[in-house]
Amino acid sequence: MLNGYKNSTILAQEFYNDKLKLQKRIDFWNEYGTNPTSYGERLESLISDSYENMLDIGCGNAQYSSRWLKYLKKSATFMDISQDLLNVASKNILEFNKNNVKINIKKENFLDENFGSEKYDLVIAMHVLQHIDNISCALEKINMLSEPNGTIFITTYDNTLDDWLNTTHYQLLTDLKFPLRMLNKDQYLSFSGENAIQETRKVFKNIEEIKFHNDAIVTDCKKLLEYYESSMMFRMSEGRRSKDVSNQQWYKLKQQMYTKIKDEMSRNGYILVKGRVQILKIKK
Ligand SMILES: C[S@@+](CC[C@H](N)C(=O)[O-])C[C@H]1O[C@@H](n2cnc3c(N)ncnc32)[C@H](O)[C@@H]1O
């Protein structure tokens, strides 16, 4: 059975095209995140140069990278497997392309794309490599695509498996007898936190490591349930493709999570969701 966390077809069909769940997550962090500096602002503060050509791998809606168009001189290529997200990205790109650099928008799987001899002095892969199964192949490809003096930004999750939402999720999966493979966290951890740094060090030497913390304090039960449904935890399963998990079982999981959320809110007044991002800035 395929794991949705690492499978581009499932990701595109179930998690990124289905009601644009990515946007729900972004809205959640914008609304409840407690860090006065947003993730987008922190990322942008790390840009210290202007660049000729940018490649954004797994651009999603390009809500951050479209704002970087002002640092470019020639071109920007945005690539994603989800057409719905590329449609939203196009609007952001149009809004922020004040320098009128050449724009290429490609609906492709990064690993399958033949870039020929193209090279970029700014390559970004933000929150995408953790979804790619063959991480060393992906990092080697990024290395090949970047100019000898190029800059690369890679972001991924730092480990948040110990927060209330994650702990409760795995407890419910166990209680409701979900298939054991869904309890396996290896896929999630393979490119997260310290593992991501170690994998990246195998290919790149000059890496600046930045941790961004933005914990959410949530008091609205329904909003937290909505976030849960759009979250990685759901993505680590197979979405509606799981043949051995009935709709009823998914429904039960959601219902029981909602009850747990309400209980915890009334006991504690709020629920803290850990927001931890690992940013790697690489200078070749
Ligand atoms: C968590 S989102 C991040 C989006 C954006 N980079 C950001 O930081 O907001 C991951 C994106 O990677 C895309 N993606 C996943 N696997 C991909 C692949 N193999 N090739 C291209 N895009 C991929 C997904 O469709 C999704 O839009």
PDBQT file of the ligand as one rigid body, heavy atoms in Angstrom, charges set to zero:
ROOT
HETATM    1  C1  LIG A 301       3.930  21.473   1.569  1.00  0.00    +0.000 C 
HETATM    2  S1  LIG A 301       3.751  22.025  -0.078  1.00  0.00    +0.000 S 
HETATM    3  C2  LIG A 301       4.901  23.382  -0.110  1.00  0.00    +0.000 C 
HETATM    4  C3  LIG A 301       4.559  24.437  -1.129  1.00  0.00    +0.000 C 
HETATM    5  C4  LIG A 301       5.502  25.635  -1.181  1.00  0.00    +0.000 C 
HETATM    6  N1  LIG A 301       6.850  25.234  -1.547  1.00  0.00    +0.000 N 
HETATM    7  C5  LIG A 301       5.529  26.339   0.147  1.00  0.00    +0.000 C 
HETATM    8  O1  LIG A 301       6.563  26.277   0.834  1.00  0.00    +0.000 OA
HETATM    9  O2  LIG A 301       4.522  26.952   0.515  1.00  0.00    +0.000 OA
HETATM   10  C6  LIG A 301       4.559  20.784  -1.052  1.00  0.00    +0.000 C 
HETATM   11  C7  LIG A 301       4.368  21.006  -2.542  1.00  0.00    +0.000 C 
HETATM   12  O3  LIG A 301       5.232  20.128  -3.228  1.00  0.00    +0.000 OA
HETATM   13  C8  LIG A 301       4.555  19.613  -4.368  1.00  0.00    +0.000 C 
HETATM   14  N2  LIG A 301       5.235  18.372  -4.733  1.00  0.00    +0.000 N 
HETATM   15  C9  LIG A 301       5.314  17.224  -4.023  1.00  0.00    +0.000 A 
HETATM   16  N3  LIG A 301       6.065  16.306  -4.658  1.00  0.00    +0.000 NA
HETATM   17  C10 LIG A 301       6.508  16.898  -5.807  1.00  0.00    +0.000 A 
HETATM   18  C11 LIG A 301       7.351  16.475  -6.892  1.00  0.00    +0.000 A 
HETATM   19  N4  LIG A 301       7.861  15.250  -6.911  1.00  0.00    +0.000 N 
HETATM   20  N5  LIG A 301       7.592  17.343  -7.907  1.00  0.00    +0.000 NA
HETATM   21  C12 LIG A 301       7.054  18.598  -7.885  1.00  0.00    +0.000 A 
HETATM   22  N6  LIG A 301       6.261  19.052  -6.889  1.00  0.00    +0.000 NA
HETATM   23  C13 LIG A 301       5.983  18.221  -5.849  1.00  0.00    +0.000 A 
HETATM   24  C14 LIG A 301       3.112  19.445  -3.862  1.00  0.00    +0.000 C 
HETATM   25  O4  LIG A 301       2.175  19.378  -4.900  1.00  0.00    +0.000 OA
HETATM   26  C15 LIG A 301       2.949  20.704  -3.002  1.00  0.00    +0.000 C 
HETATM   27  O5  LIG A 301       2.468  21.797  -3.723  1.00  0.00    +0.000 OA
ENDROOT
TORSDOF 0
